[in-house]
């Protein structure tokens, strides 16, 4: 069986989270090559008329450490992360596994490379490279169906770290903290003594409700399942049934509403019941839980916060990615 230093990983595409992950791979003893990183400007926020979208295809580089990391990478001097390659072929050559970003692709065809100027690499071309090189493991976050199908055709093993429970649970903490940071910035009042509604009691909902409660908010949590409603009561939060949100929202006014449900739960009727009072932060992945068209027509204050961990805590997020991938690699290499 090979030792870690005898394995080579190719980290291709992504933002500062992938650089942090690469440095963790290096610290664990793996040989690492990099491709798709050659600039240090990292735009991260796009604003619409009323609906702001915080999307971390490219995460924040506000901290001094990350700024220096990206600056050094542009100069080809990031030894802690691995060898910076000029071509994807060079990065993949001799590698045992390829590590892709979260999300792998924004269009289903090309690998996300927000930190690269002019670099374009299709998933299909990468799979061909891997097959020709004998690289038989592909790790990525939110792998498109096409990527999975291509890997199956080439006999390449696939590991989607985004689908792992350990990743999702760990990622819930920076997501919840990021949501509270947005709420603090966007509201003129404190979290303490505010009325907060959390829609959904999954991983993020659980952590978010606990943090809001610890800050002194009056927390209401909505859920669908009877077991979740029982747990909500047990923790002392006010209870709402997600299927009856329109009624709840017409009867109560919340200072802030956080949605964690990844399908439309705040339609036009619910939004009209909310009115322009209060802030809505949608934490759900695409297509989100808010009727954006209706929200814009009503002139409401909506923030759709996608991929918050990469925006507010890229170092922690990169380490979470690395921990999940390293656990996969450990199991994968046991068969050698």
C-alpha positions as CSV (number, residue, x, y, z in Angstrom):
1,X,0.0,0.0,0.0
2,X,1.3,3.5,-0.9
3,X,2.0,6.1,1.8
4,X,0.4,9.5,1.5
5,X,3.5,11.2,0.1
6,X,3.4,8.7,-2.8
7,X,0.0,9.9,-3.9
8,X,-0.5,12.9,-6.1
9,X,-3.7,15.0,-6.0
10,X,-4.7,17.5,-8.7
11,X,-6.8,20.4,-7.3
12,X,-8.5,22.0,-10.3
13,X,-10.7,25.1,-10.2
14,X,-12.5,26.8,-7.4
15,X,-11.9,29.7,-5.0
16,X,-9.8,30.2,-1.9
17,X,-11.6,27.3,-0.2
18,X,-9.8,25.0,-2.6
19,X,-6.5,26.6,-1.8
20,X,-7.1,26.0,1.9
21,X,-8.1,22.4,1.2
22,X,-4.9,22.0,-1.0
23,X,-2.8,23.2,1.9
24,X,-4.5,20.7,4.2
25,X,-3.8,17.9,1.7
26,X,-0.1,19.0,1.6
27,X,0.0,19.0,5.4
28,X,-1.4,15.4,5.4
29,X,1.5,14.3,3.2
30,X,0.0,14.3,-0.3
31,X,1.8,15.7,-3.4
32,X,-0.5,18.4,-4.8
33,X,-0.7,20.1,-8.1
34,X,-2.9,23.1,-8.9
35,X,-4.6,24.4,-12.0
36,X,-7.1,27.2,-12.6
37,X,-5.8,29.8,-10.2
38,X,-4.0,32.9,-11.7
39,X,-5.7,36.0,-10.4
40,X,-6.5,37.6,-7.0
41,X,-9.6,39.7,-7.7
42,X,-12.6,38.0,-6.2
43,X,-16.0,39.6,-6.8
44,X,-18.6,38.0,-4.7
45,X,-21.8,40.0,-4.6
46,X,-24.3,40.9,-7.3
47,X,-27.3,43.1,-6.4
48,X,-30.6,43.3,-8.2
49,X,-33.4,45.9,-7.8
50,X,-34.7,44.6,-4.5
51,X,-33.3,41.1,-4.3
52,X,-29.7,40.9,-3.4
53,X,-27.8,37.7,-4.3
54,X,-24.8,36.7,-2.2
55,X,-23.2,33.9,-4.3
56,X,-19.9,32.3,-3.5
57,X,-18.8,30.7,-6.7
58,X,-15.9,32.9,-5.7
59,X,-15.6,33.5,-2.0
60,X,-14.4,36.4,0.0
61,X,-10.7,37.2,0.2
62,X,-11.1,40.0,2.7
63,X,-8.8,38.6,5.4
64,X,-5.1,39.5,5.2
65,X,-4.1,35.9,5.1
66,X,-6.3,35.0,2.1
67,X,-5.3,38.1,0.3
68,X,-1.6,37.2,0.7
69,X,-2.4,33.6,-0.3
70,X,-4.1,34.7,-3.6
71,X,-1.4,37.3,-4.3
72,X,1.3,34.7,-3.9
73,X,-0.6,32.3,-6.1
74,X,-0.7,34.8,-8.9
75,X,3.1,34.9,-8.7
76,X,3.3,31.1,-8.7
77,X,4.8,31.0,-5.2
78,X,2.2,29.2,-3.1
79,X,4.4,26.3,-2.0
80,X,2.1,25.5,1.0
81,X,-0.7,24.6,-1.5
82,X,1.2,22.7,-4.1
83,X,2.7,23.2,-7.5
84,X,0.9,25.7,-9.7
85,X,0.6,24.3,-13.2
86,X,0.1,26.2,-16.5
87,X,-2.0,23.5,-18.1
88,X,-4.7,21.0,-16.9
89,X,-2.7,18.2,-18.6
90,X,0.3,19.1,-16.4
91,X,-1.7,19.1,-13.2
92,X,-3.4,15.7,-14.0
93,X,-0.3,14.0,-15.2
94,X,0.8,11.4,-12.6
95,X,-2.1,12.1,-10.3
96,X,-4.1,9.5,-8.4
97,X,-7.1,11.7,-7.9
98,X,-8.6,15.0,-9.0
99,X,-10.3,17.3,-6.6
100,X,-12.9,19.7,-8.0
101,X,-14.6,22.7,-6.3
102,X,-18.0,23.4,-4.8
103,X,-20.0,23.7,-6.9
104,X,-18.1,21.8,-9.6
105,X,-19.9,23.7,-12.4
106,X,-22.3,26.6,-12.8
107,X,-23.4,25.5,-16.3
108,X,-23.1,21.8,-16.1
109,X,-20.4,21.8,-18.8
110,X,-17.3,23.7,-17.6
111,X,-15.5,23.5,-14.3
112,X,-15.9,26.6,-12.1
113,X,-12.7,28.7,-12.1
114,X,-13.5,32.1,-10.7
115,X,-9.8,32.7,-9.8
116,X,-8.6,32.0,-13.4
117,X,-8.2,34.4,-16.2
118,X,-9.1,32.8,-19.5
119,X,-8.9,29.2,-18.3
120,X,-11.7,27.0,-19.6
121,X,-11.9,23.3,-19.0
122,X,-14.9,21.1,-19.7
123,X,-15.8,18.2,-17.5
124,X,-15.7,15.9,-20.6
125,X,-12.2,17.0,-21.5
126,X,-11.1,16.5,-17.9
127,X,-12.5,12.9,-17.8
128,X,-10.7,12.1,-21.0
129,X,-7.4,13.4,-19.5
130,X,-8.0,11.4,-16.4
131,X,-8.8,8.2,-18.3
132,X,-5.7,8.6,-20.5
133,X,-3.6,9.2,-17.4
134,X,-5.0,6.4,-15.4
135,X,-6.4,8.7,-12.7
136,X,-9.4,6.8,-11.4
137,X,-10.9,9.0,-8.7
138,X,-12.8,12.2,-9.1
139,X,-13.9,14.2,-6.0
140,X,-16.2,17.3,-6.3
141,X,-19.0,19.2,-4.7
142,X,-22.5,19.1,-6.4
143,X,-21.2,17.0,-9.2
144,X,-23.5,17.4,-12.3
145,X,-25.2,14.3,-13.7
146,X,-23.2,14.6,-16.8
147,X,-20.0,14.3,-14.8
148,X,-21.2,11.2,-13.0
149,X,-22.3,9.6,-16.3
150,X,-18.9,10.4,-18.0
151,X,-17.0,9.0,-15.0
152,X,-19.1,5.8,-15.2
153,X,-18.4,5.5,-18.9
154,X,-14.6,5.9,-18.2
155,X,-14.6,3.6,-15.2
156,X,-13.6,6.5,-12.9
157,X,-14.8,6.4,-9.3
158,X,-16.8,9.4,-8.1
159,X,-17.1,11.0,-4.7
160,X,-19.4,14.0,-4.2
161,X,-18.3,15.4,-0.8
162,X,-21.3,17.8,-0.8
163,X,-23.6,14.8,-0.4
164,X,-21.9,13.5,2.7
165,X,-23.6,14.0,6.1
166,X,-20.4,14.9,7.9
167,X,-19.8,17.7,5.3
168,X,-23.4,19.0,5.5
169,X,-23.4,19.0,9.3
170,X,-20.1,20.8,9.7
171,X,-21.1,23.3,6.9
172,X,-24.3,24.2,8.8
173,X,-22.3,26.2,11.4
174,X,-20.7,28.7,9.0
175,X,-23.9,29.0,7.1
176,X,-25.9,29.9,10.2
177,X,-23.2,32.3,11.4
178,X,-23.1,33.9,8.0
179,X,-26.9,34.4,8.0
180,X,-26.8,36.1,11.4
181,X,-24.0,38.3,10.2
182,X,-26.2,39.4,7.3
183,X,-29.1,40.0,9.6
184,X,-27.0,42.2,11.9
185,X,-25.8,44.2,9.0
186,X,-29.1,44.6,7.3
187,X,-31.4,45.5,10.3
188,X,-31.4,48.6,12.4
189,X,-32.1,46.6,15.6
190,X,-30.3,44.0,17.6
191,X,-30.9,40.3,17.3
192,X,-31.7,40.4,21.0
193,X,-35.4,40.8,21.6
194,X,-36.1,40.6,17.9
195,X,-38.8,38.2,16.5
196,X,-37.1,35.6,14.2
197,X,-38.7,32.9,12.1
198,X,-36.7,30.0,10.9
199,X,-38.4,28.0,8.1
200,X,-37.3,24.4,8.1
201,X,-35.7,22.3,10.9
202,X,-33.0,20.5,9.0
203,X,-29.2,20.8,9.8
204,X,-29.0,24.5,9.1
205,X,-32.4,25.2,10.8
206,X,-31.3,23.5,14.0
207,X,-28.0,25.4,14.3
208,X,-29.5,28.7,13.3
209,X,-32.4,28.5,15.8
210,X,-29.9,27.6,18.6
211,X,-27.7,30.6,17.7
212,X,-30.6,33.0,17.4
213,X,-31.9,31.8,20.8
214,X,-28.5,32.2,22.4
215,X,-28.5,35.9,21.2
216,X,-31.8,36.6,22.9
217,X,-34.1,36.4,19.9
218,X,-37.7,35.3,20.2
219,X,-37.5,32.3,17.9
220,X,-40.3,30.6,16.0
221,X,-39.4,27.6,13.9
222,X,-41.6,26.0,11.2
223,X,-41.5,22.4,10.1
224,X,-43.6,19.8,8.4
225,X,-42.9,16.6,10.2
226,X,-44.5,15.8,13.6
227,X,-41.2,14.6,15.0
228,X,-39.5,17.9,14.1
229,X,-42.4,19.9,15.6
230,X,-42.0,17.9,18.8
231,X,-38.3,18.7,19.0
232,X,-38.9,22.4,18.3
233,X,-41.3,22.5,21.3
234,X,-38.8,20.5,23.4
235,X,-36.1,23.2,22.8
236,X,-38.5,25.9,23.8
237,X,-39.0,27.6,20.5
238,X,-42.4,28.8,19.3
239,X,-43.9,26.4,16.7
240,X,-45.3,26.9,13.2
241,X,-46.4,24.5,10.6
242,X,-44.7,25.1,7.3
243,X,-47.9,24.2,5.3
244,X,-49.7,27.0,7.1
245,X,-47.1,29.7,6.8
246,X,-49.5,32.2,5.1
247,X,-51.8,32.1,8.2
248,X,-48.9,32.4,10.6
249,X,-47.4,35.3,8.7
250,X,-50.7,37.2,8.5
251,X,-51.1,36.8,12.3
252,X,-47.5,37.7,13.4
253,X,-44.9,40.2,12.3
254,X,-41.3,39.0,12.3
255,X,-38.2,41.2,12.3
256,X,-36.3,38.6,10.3
257,X,-37.2,35.5,8.4
258,X,-34.7,32.8,7.5
259,X,-35.6,30.2,5.0
260,X,-33.7,26.9,4.8
261,X,-36.2,24.9,2.7
262,X,-35.0,24.3,-0.9
263,X,-38.4,24.6,-2.6
264,X,-40.8,27.4,-2.8
265,X,-42.4,28.0,0.6
266,X,-42.8,31.8,0.3
267,X,-45.0,32.4,-2.6
268,X,-47.0,35.5,-3.5
269,X,-49.6,34.9,-0.8
270,X,-47.0,34.4,2.0
271,X,-45.0,37.5,0.8
272,X,-48.1,39.6,0.7
273,X,-48.8,38.5,4.3
274,X,-45.3,39.6,5.3
275,X,-45.5,42.9,3.5
276,X,-42.5,45.2,3.6
277,X,-41.9,44.7,7.3
278,X,-38.9,42.6,8.2
279,X,-35.9,41.1,6.4
280,X,-36.1,37.8,4.5
281,X,-32.8,35.8,4.1
282,X,-33.1,32.8,1.9
283,X,-30.4,30.2,2.7
284,X,-31.8,27.5,0.4
285,X,-29.9,26.3,-2.6
286,X,-31.2,26.9,-6.1
287,X,-34.1,27.4,-7.0
288,X,-34.5,28.8,-3.5
289,X,-37.6,29.0,-1.3
290,X,-38.8,32.5,-2.3
291,X,-40.9,33.6,-5.3
292,X,-38.3,36.1,-6.5
293,X,-40.5,37.6,-9.2
294,X,-43.3,38.2,-6.7
295,X,-40.8,39.7,-4.2
296,X,-39.5,42.1,-6.8
297,X,-43.0,43.2,-7.8
298,X,-43.8,43.8,-4.1
299,X,-40.5,45.7,-3.6
300,X,-39.5,43.5,-0.7
301,X,-36.2,43.3,1.1
302,X,-34.9,39.8,0.1
303,X,-31.3,38.5,0.4
304,X,-30.7,35.2,-1.3
305,X,-27.5,34.0,0.4
306,X,-26.0,31.1,-1.7
307,X,-22.9,29.2,-0.5
308,X,-22.5,31.3,2.6
309,X,-19.7,29.2,4.1
310,X,-17.4,30.2,1.3
311,X,-18.3,33.8,1.7
312,X,-18.0,34.3,5.4
313,X,-15.6,31.5,6.5
314,X,-13.5,30.3,3.6
315,X,-10.7,29.0,5.8
316,X,-13.1,26.9,7.9
317,X,-15.0,25.9,4.7
318,X,-11.8,24.8,3.0
319,X,-10.8,22.7,6.0
320,X,-14.3,21.1,6.0
321,X,-13.8,20.1,2.3
322,X,-10.4,18.8,3.1
323,X,-11.5,16.7,6.1
324,X,-14.3,15.1,4.0
325,X,-12.1,14.4,1.0
326,X,-9.2,13.1,3.2
327,X,-11.7,10.6,4.8
328,X,-12.6,9.4,1.3
329,X,-9.0,9.1,0.2
330,X,-8.2,7.1,3.3
331,X,-10.9,4.5,2.4
332,X,-10.0,4.6,-1.3
333,X,-6.3,3.9,-0.7
334,X,-7.0,1.1,1.7
335,X,-7.6,-1.2,-1.3
336,X,-4.1,-0.6,-2.7
